[in-house]
Amino acid sequence: MSVPLTLLGLLEREPSHGYDLKRDYDAFFGRGKPLPFGQVYSTLSRLARDGKVVISDVAPGSGPDRKRYIITDVGATEVEQWLTQPVDPEPHLQTVLFAKVVLALMLDRPAAEYLDTQRSAHLHRMRELTEIKRAGSLVDALLADHGLYHLEADLRWIEMTGARLDALRKEVRP
């Protein structure tokens, strides 16, 4: 997730204070990982330094002054370029799970048990995401679907790898 570009996109929608940007980010993009306030304000400072946002007005608040941020043409152009570029497909050719399986086989450890443990963890997470999908909003459902599809692919890989452990053991252990 590109926090700076996401905040710029939210600002293109409407000028906002940092607090409002954090609220909207967390509501739409921060499921399970809310954006810390410090990161919001440090990102806004960098965006202002780089000419992508400007401060339109400052109002006193109960704490620090409330600054209202507006996206500049430079920032809007960057958002447009980002939105129109496809995301690089990530083949995940160097995953932690793969490394664990290969190292377990190299070290004569129970790789099949590790795969079983991982399968259980994936199934548990899939149940959680299914509940989020059932009880949540459309945004929640779409995010849950994205996670579920990735977990389903991982489960297929776990099954295929489990069936090939003997052959893989021969390949990684001389």
C-alpha positions in Angstrom: 0.0 0.0 0.0 1.4 3.4 -0.9 0.4 5.6 1.9 1.5 8.9 0.3 -0.4 8.2 -2.9 -3.4 7.0 -1.1 -3.5 10.2 1.1 -3.0 12.3 -2.1 -6.0 10.4 -3.6 -8.1 11.2 -0.6 -7.1 14.9 -0.8 -8.0 15.0 -4.5 -11.5 14.0 -3.4 -11.7 16.9 -1.0 -9.3 19.1 1.1 -9.0 17.6 4.5 -7.3 17.9 7.9 -4.8 15.2 8.9 -7.3 13.7 11.4 -9.9 13.3 8.7 -7.4 11.7 6.3 -6.5 9.2 9.0 -10.1 8.4 9.7 -10.9 7.9 6.0 -7.7 5.9 5.4 -8.5 3.6 8.3 -12.1 3.2 7.2 -11.3 2.2 3.6 -7.7 0.9 3.6 -6.5 0.2 7.1 -8.4 -2.9 7.9 -6.4 -4.6 10.7 -3.6 -2.1 10.4 -4.7 1.4 11.2 -2.4 4.2 10.1 -0.5 5.8 13.0 -1.1 9.6 13.5 2.6 10.2 13.3 2.8 8.6 9.9 -0.1 10.7 8.6 1.6 13.9 9.7 5.1 13.0 8.6 3.8 11.9 5.2 1.8 15.2 4.8 5.0 17.1 5.7 6.9 15.3 3.0 4.1 15.8 0.5 4.1 19.6 1.3 7.9 19.7 1.1 7.7 18.1 -2.4 5.0 20.5 -3.6 2.3 17.9 -3.8 0.0 19.5 -1.2 -0.3 22.9 0.4 -1.8 24.1 3.6 -4.8 26.2 2.9 -5.6 27.4 6.4 -4.7 26.8 10.0 -7.3 26.8 12.8 -6.6 26.6 16.5 -7.7 23.3 18.0 -7.8 21.8 21.5 -4.3 20.5 20.8 -2.0 21.5 18.0 -3.3 23.8 15.3 -5.5 22.1 12.7 -4.1 22.4 9.2 -6.2 21.9 6.2 -4.4 20.3 3.3 -5.2 20.7 -0.4 -3.7 18.7 -3.3 -1.7 20.7 -5.9 -1.6 20.1 -9.6 1.7 18.2 -9.1 0.1 15.9 -6.6 -3.0 15.4 -8.8 -0.8 14.5 -11.7 1.0 11.9 -9.6 -2.3 10.4 -8.5 -3.5 10.2 -12.1 -0.3 8.5 -13.2 -0.4 6.0 -10.2 -4.0 5.1 -10.9 -3.5 4.4 -14.5 -0.4 2.2 -14.1 -1.1 -1.5 -13.5 0.2 -3.1 -10.3 3.1 -5.4 -11.0 1.9 -9.0 -10.7 3.9 -10.5 -7.9 4.7 -14.2 -8.5 5.9 -14.6 -4.9 9.0 -16.7 -5.9 10.8 -16.1 -2.6 8.3 -16.8 0.1 9.0 -17.5 3.7 6.9 -20.6 3.6 8.9 -22.0 0.7 12.2 -21.2 2.5 10.9 -23.0 5.7 10.0 -26.1 3.7 13.3 -26.3 1.9 15.3 -25.7 5.1 13.2 -28.2 7.0 14.1 -30.8 4.4 17.8 -29.8 4.3 18.0 -30.1 8.1 16.0 -33.4 8.2 13.1 -31.8 10.1 9.4 -32.6 9.7 8.5 -30.5 6.7 5.1 -32.2 6.4 4.2 -31.2 9.9 5.2 -27.6 9.1 2.9 -27.7 6.1 0.1 -29.1 8.3 0.6 -26.3 10.8 0.5 -23.7 8.1 -2.6 -25.3 6.5 -4.3 -25.0 9.9 -3.3 -21.3 10.2 -4.6 -20.6 6.7 -7.9 -22.3 7.4 -8.3 -20.3 10.6 -7.7 -17.1 8.8 -10.1 -18.1 6.1 -12.8 -18.6 8.7 -12.1 -15.1 10.1 -12.2 -13.5 6.7 -15.4 -15.4 5.8 -17.0 -13.9 9.0 -15.8 -10.4 8.1 -17.3 -10.9 4.6 -20.6 -12.1 6.0 -21.0 -9.4 8.6 -19.2 -6.4 7.1 -19.8 -3.8 4.4 -19.1 -4.1 0.7 -15.6 -2.7 1.3 -15.0 -5.4 4.0 -16.4 -8.1 1.7 -14.2 -7.1 -1.2 -11.1 -7.0 1.0 -12.0 -10.3 2.5 -12.4 -11.9 -0.9 -9.0 -10.6 -1.9 -7.5 -12.3 1.1 -9.5 -15.5 0.7 -8.4 -15.9 -2.9 -4.8 -15.6 -1.9 -5.2 -18.0 0.9 -6.9 -20.5 -1.4 -3.9 -20.3 -3.8 -1.6 -20.9 -0.8 -3.6 -23.9 0.2 -3.3 -25.4 -3.3 0.4 -24.8 -3.1 0.6 -26.4 0.4 -1.2 -29.5 -0.9 0.9 -29.8 -4.1 4.1 -29.3 -2.1 3.1 -31.9 0.5 2.6 -34.4 -2.3 6.1 -33.6 -3.7 8.1 -33.6 -0.5 10.0 -36.8 -1.2 11.1 -35.5 -4.6 12.0 -32.1 -3.2 14.0 -33.7 -0.4 16.1 -35.6 -3.0 16.7 -32.4 -4.8 17.8 -30.2 -1.8 19.7 -32.9 0.1 22.7 -34.3 -1.7 
